[in-house]
Amino acid sequence: MNSAAMLNAYPDSLGGTLSDIASLLEQKELRGAFGSFYILPSVFTTDLDRGFSVISYDLDRRLTAPGDLDRLRALGLDLKLDFILNHLSVQSPQFRDLLEKGEQSPCRDFFINWNDFWAGRGQMTEGGWIQPDDMYIRDMFFRKPGLPILMVQFPDGREVPYWNTFYQEVKTDPATGERSYLGQMDVNVRSPLVWRYYEEVLDKLAGYGAAIVRLDAFGYASKIPGRRNFMNEPETWEILERIRGLAEKRGLTLLPEIHAAYGEGSFRTLAEKGFMTYDFFLPGLLIDAIENHDPRYLVRWAREQREGGIRCVSMLGCHDGIPMLDLKGLVPDDRIQGLIDLIVSRGGLIKNLHGKKNMYYQVNAAYFSALGCDERKLLLARALQLFMPGKPQVWYLDLFAGKNDLEAAARGGDAGHKEINRTNLTKEDIQSRLRLPVVQDQLKLLKIRSACEAFGFDAQMTADAPGPDRIRFVWENRGRKASLEADLTAYAFRLEAELPEGTAVFAQD
């Protein structure tokens, strides 16, 4: 897999459709800037959570025309696509069949009947669901308050509880009494039906031309009474290994997605088992280094990646928030709190962890806003990202210097905090922003990074701090060299990279 930069966007983020994005990437301003494109899952047929509630992995023809993916591949772009391992929409054919046929549905065991799962380990309640005994449930990790249950009405009128880790909504027609559902229903990884479905999905993703498959919510797939039910060991790793076997047969590289504190070491375990992982530490580390004029933690993390053989996809912003919990154990707690306070003071929104106050999972903010809308800081952050180990992923709104969209956040209801960093840009917006120096300069840096052979997962890299507020990177590979030295107080840097046509130099004085 190449280590060139990867664009990250929804299919409707840049102009309205995937065709518009293909046209944008065909423009001379963006040609050569990227080697990959991560298309978020609203490219599929979905109904909730901006794509992460999948009805089916068929393409959404409202956003994607025949030939769009071919145009992207013709530009030399590898594709990265999502596979949501843990759940499916209640509107999926499998769950609709369950609602229609009840016990007679062949999909009865495709999802997790709560009462069957907990049989003999708790007491039946008047509501028709089993309350597990405390010894089984006290260590369980939930994403939301209360038990993760959706009560489903079968055709015979019975109320049957099914496991529902994430979103749910039930509406009852007051005239007919009929129910309608929205939600993301957990699938039963013990069912052969689910594994046949997994194979069908991987076939479809490979058919679309995917090179990388991001595994979303895989840590919730293993469920065992009395266990944490998030990243259960060794079962989670056994599931991942089985999925990897299926993926490799189809020429796919897996990228498991997991948020966990640095101190827990999950990223090391993934690396030891031969998986790529996300660098969820880098977004906070860069803000810390730039705002505190201190390279120590960034240098430490760069060296650890190289010395530990940790292969990452890195980012500044993304479709979600700026991770904070992940930094625990790498950065002192008071500095983490200082970063949270700073980003919030600049308009960021706090998401408490699973309903618990003062357990901050992330801060939702546009990365440019998190840096105080300072163009020098944004360009410095991008340069540092491109010289850190790993494959750089570029959120479209960061590339175009997008700011916090507080109006969208206010309109979004309970999940509105996520919309602060998901503003769709019109064609007119894009062409206007392409004239901004901070956008043009980011594209220059990206083109240098993509053209320079000094970078790579197996290249030689050194990182050091030649002064208390300075950081330096040197990359060497295939007879080419690239270097970056930055002043974290002045937000100045100088980059040199040996290209086939000569040495490229970029400086921010």
N, C-alpha and C positions, 0 to 999 in steps of 0.2 A: 504494500500500500504506500502511496506517495505521501510525503510530509508537507506538501504545499498547502497554502491557506485554503480554507473552506468557507464559502458563504453560507449563512444560516438565515432562513426566512420562511414565512408562511407562503403558500402559493398566491395569496392575494395581497401580500405585503407591499409589492413594488409595482403599482400600476393597476392591479385588480385581478389578474389571472397569471397562470404560469407562462402563458404565451408572452405576456408583457415582460416577465422576468427574462425569458429567453432572448427577447428583442433587446433588452437592456444589456445583457451580458455579451451580445453580439456587437455592441457599440465599441468604438476604438478606445474610449475612456476606460472600459473595464476589461477589455481583452488582455489576457495574460496575468490578471491579478489573482485569479483563483484556479486551483486544481481540482476542487471538489465543491459540491453543493449539497447541504443538508436541507431537505424540504420537509417541513413539519407536517404532522399527520392529518391535518385538514385537507391534504391532497387526496385522502381516501374518503369513503362515505362515512361521515361521522355526524354526531348530533350535540355534543357537549364539550366543555373544557377545551375549546379551540382545537379540536381534533383528537384529544386523548380519550374520547369515548367512541370507539370504533364500532360502526354497524357492520361494515364489511371492508375488506382491503381492495375492493374495486375503486377505481379512480372516480373522483367527483367531477363529472363532466361539466358542471357549472364553472369550475375553476381550471380545468385541464382539458385541452383539446388533443385529439389524436396527433401524434407527431411531436408534441412538446418535449417529451423525454428524449426523443431522437435528436432534436435540436441541441439539447444540453449536452448530450454525449458527443455530438459532432464538434463541440467546442473543446473537447478533451477533458470534460469534467466527470470525475467519479461521482456517483450519487450515494448519499447516506439517507436511509429511510428508517422509520420507526416500526417496531414490533412491540405492542403493548401486551406483555406476557401474562399479566395477572387478571385482566378483566376484559369484558365485552359490554357493549351497550345493551340495555333492555330492549332496544329496537332491533337487535341482531336477529337473523333468521332462527338461530338456535334458541334464544330466549322467547321469541314470539311463539315458537312451536310449543315450548313448555307452558306458556300461558294458555294456549289454545287447547292442548291435549292433556295437561296435568300429568297424572301418574302414567298415562299411556304414551307419553312423549318419549321418543328415543333419546331426547336431550335431557331427560330427567336427571341423569348423573353427570351431565356436562358442567353443570353448576353445583354449588355446595349447599345441600339441604342442611340447614343449621341443626335441626333436631336429630337427623341421622348422624351428623358429625359428633354431637355431644351425648348421644344415647348412653345411659348408664353412668354419666358423669355430672349429673345435676338434677334439678327439680323442675317439673313442668309448671309453668305459670298460667294464670287465668287468661293471659293474652295469647296462649297457644305456642309459646316458645320456651325452650329450656334455658333456665338460668344456671350456668355452669357453677359447680362447687368452687369455693374460693381457692382451694389448693391448685386448681387447674387454670384459673384465670388471673390470679393476682400478679403474675409477671408478664401478662400479655400486653403487647404494644398496639395501641389503636391510633388511627389517624384522626379520629373525631370522638367527641364525648358519647358515652353510652355504648351499647353493644352494636356491632356492625351487621344489622339485620334489615332486610326489606321483607315485609309481609306481603306475600303474593297470593292473590285470590285464584284458586283453581276453578275449572268449569263446574265442579260439583258444589261450589260455594265455600269449600274449606279454605282457611287461612294458613298458608305454609311459609315458614321463615327461610329465606335464602341469604347467604353470606354476601355482604355488601360493604367493602372497606371504604370506598370513596363516596361520590355524590349519589344522592337519591332524591326523588320528588314524586309524590303520589297525588293525583287529582281525581276527585269523584264527581261525576256528572250528577247534579242535584235532581234532575228530572228522571234519569234512568237508573241511577245508582252504579253505573258502570265506571270502572277505574281505568285510568291511564297512568303510565309510569315513565319516568326518566331516571336514568342512573347507570352506573358502571358496576356490573355484576361479576364477582370473582368466579373464575373457572376452576374446575377440579382437576389438578395436575395428576391425580391418581387414576383418572379415567382414560382408557385407550382412545375414546372419542376425541379428547382434547389433544392428544399427541398426534392423531391423524390430522386434526385441524392445524396444529402447529406446522406440520409438514406442508400442508396446502398453502399456508401463509408464506412460508419461506420460498416455496416454488413461485408464488406470485411476485414477491419482492425481487427475486433473482430475475424473473422475467421482465421486470421493469428496468433492469440494468443496475440494481444496487450493488455497490462494492462493500459498504459498511452498513450493518444493521444495528441500530441502537435499541437495546433492550430496556424498555421503560417498566418501572415498578416490579422488576423481577424479584426483589427481596421479599415481597409479600406472598409469593406463589406457594411456598411451603407452609402448610398449616398442620400443627400437631398439638393435641391436647396437652396442656401443662407446660407448653413451651412459649417462647417470646413471640413467635409467629411473625417475626421480621428477621430475615437473615438467619433462619434456623440452620445450625450446622450439625452434621455435614450435608443435610438434605439439599440446601440451596445450591451448594457446589455440585452436587450430583445432578440436579436439574440443569444447571449451567453447562456441565460437561456433556450431558445428553443433547442439549440444544446445539452446542458447538459441533458435535459430530454431524448433526443434520445440516448445519450451516456450511461446514467445510465441504461437504459433498456437492454443494451448490455454489462453491467459490465465494462465499460470504465471510467477511470478518465481523465478529461481534464486538460491540461496545456496550458493556453493562453499565447502567446508570444507577449510582448509589450515592446518597448524601450521608456522610458519617463524619464525626469529629476526627481530626488528624490523629489524636491520641488513640483511637480505636484501631488504627492500622489497616482498615479494610482495603485501602488502595494497595498496600504491600501484598496482601493476600491475593488480590486480583493479578498483580504483576507476577507473583511467584507461580501462579497457575497458568500463566501465559496469555492473560487477557489484557487488552487495552483498558484504560480507565479515563474518566474525566478529571481534569485538573480543576476541581472546585475551590482550591485554595488560592489560585492566582488572582481572581478578581479582587479579593480583599487584600492580598499581599501587595498588589500594585498600588492600591489606594493608600495603604499603610506606608509603603516606601516613599511615595511621592509627597504625601501630606506631612509625614514626620521626617522627611529628608534623611531616611535611614535605610540602607540597602541590606542590613544583616539577615533578615528573615527571608528575603527574596533570594539572596545568594545561597543561603543554606538549603532552600528548597530546590533550586536549580542543580546544585551539586548532588543532592540526594537522589534526584531523578536519574542522573547520569550514572552515579555509582551503583544504584539499586536496579538498573535496567527497567525503570518504570516508564512505560510508553503511554503518553497522555494525549488527549485532545484538550487544548486550552481555550480560554475565552476571556473577554472582558464582560460584556453583557450577553444575555440570552433571552429566551422567551419567558423565563422565570425571573426570580429575584437575584440579588447579589448575595451569595452564601456567607453566613456569619458563623453558624454553629460549627461548620466544617473546620474553622481555624483553631478551635480549642485544642490546646496541646502543642500548637506550633507557634502561636502568638500569645503573649500574656493576656489574661482575661480583661485587665483594665484597658489595654490597647484595643481589644475587640470592642469593648463598650464605647470607647472613644470614637471608633469608626462608625458604630451604629448611630451615636448621637450626632456626628458630623453629617452623615448622609441624610438623616431625618431632618436636620436643620436646613438642608438644601432641598427639602420637599419629598424625601423618601417616605415610604409607608412601611410600618412594621407588621410582619405576620408572626403572631405568636405560635408556638409549636403545639399543634394538636389541641388548641383550646387552653393551654396552660400559660398563664401570665409569666412574663420575664424569662421565657425560654425561647430565645429568638433564633428561628431557623434561617431567616433571610430578611433582607430589606429590599423592598421593591422600589426600583428607581431606574431611570435611564442612566447609563454609565457616564455620559457627558454631564448630566446634572449632578451625579454623585461627585464629580470632580469640580463642581462649582462652575460649570459651563465655561471652563478655561481651555481654550483651544490648544495652548502650549502643553498643558497637562495631558489632554487627550492624545495628542500626537506623540508625546513621550511614552504614555502608557502603551500605545500601539507598537511603537518601536521596541519597547522592552518585551512585549508579548511575542513579537516576531523573532526575537533572539533567545527566548526561553526554550527549553527542550519541548518537544511535542509537535503536534499538528495544530496550527492556529485556526480557531473557528471565529468567524467575524459576524456578529449580529448586524443585520442590515441597518437598524436604526442608529447604531454606533457609527457605522461607516458614513452615514449622512448627517452626523452630529445632531441626532434627535434629542429632544428634551422631555422632561417629565410631562405626561399628559394627564393632568389632574382632573380635567373635565371628564375624560373617558373613565378614569378611576371612580369618580363620583356616580357615573351612570351605571357602573357595572354591578351594583348590589354587593352581595356577600363576597364574591370573588373579584370585586372591582379593583383591588390592589394590584392584580396582575396586569390590568389594562394600561397601567401607567407607562409601560415600556413596549407597547404593541401597536403603536399608531401606524395605520396603513398610509403609505405615501402615494399620491396621485402621480400620473406621468408628468404633470406640470411641476409638482413638488420636486421630483427627481431631477428634472432638467435644470431647475433653478439651483438646487443644492449642488449639482455637479460643478457649478461655477465657484463654489466656496473654496478658498485656499486650503482649509482644514480637510476637506473631502479630497481635493486633488492631491494633497500631500500624502494622505493615507493610501491612496491608490498607487502613488509612486513607490511608497515603501513596500506595499504588497507585491508589486511587479518585480521589484528588486529581489524580494524574498523568494518568489516563485522561480525566477530566472537563475538564481545563484546555486550552484551545485555544492557549495560548502555545507549546506544544511542537510540533515537527514537523521533518521532514527539511529543509524549506526555511525554517524560522523563523530569526529573528535570535538569536544567543547570544553572550554574553561570559563569559569565565572569567578570573579573576585571583586573586592572592594578596595581600590587603590587609595581611597580616602574615606573619612567618616560619612560623607554625603555623596560618594561617587560609586558607580558600578561599572564593570567592564565585562564584556563577553567576547570570546574569540571562537569561531567555528572553522574547522578545516576538514575537507573531504574532496576526494577525486582531484587533487592538485589545486583546488580553489580555497580561498580564504575569505572570511567575512568578520568584521569586528564592529563593536558598538561600545562607545564610552559615553556615560551620561552623568550630568551634574544634577542631583536631585533637589538642590536648593534653587538653582537658577532655571530648572526645567530645560536645560540645554543638552544637546547630544550631537555626536558626530558618528556617522555610519559609513563604513567603506566595505564594498563587496566586489569580488572579482567575478566578472561576467565574461561570456565568450567574446564580446565585442570590446572589452576593456574594463577598467575599474569604475564602478559607480560610487559616487559620493553624495551623501545627503547630510545636511547639518541644520540644526536649529540652534541659533546662537543666543 
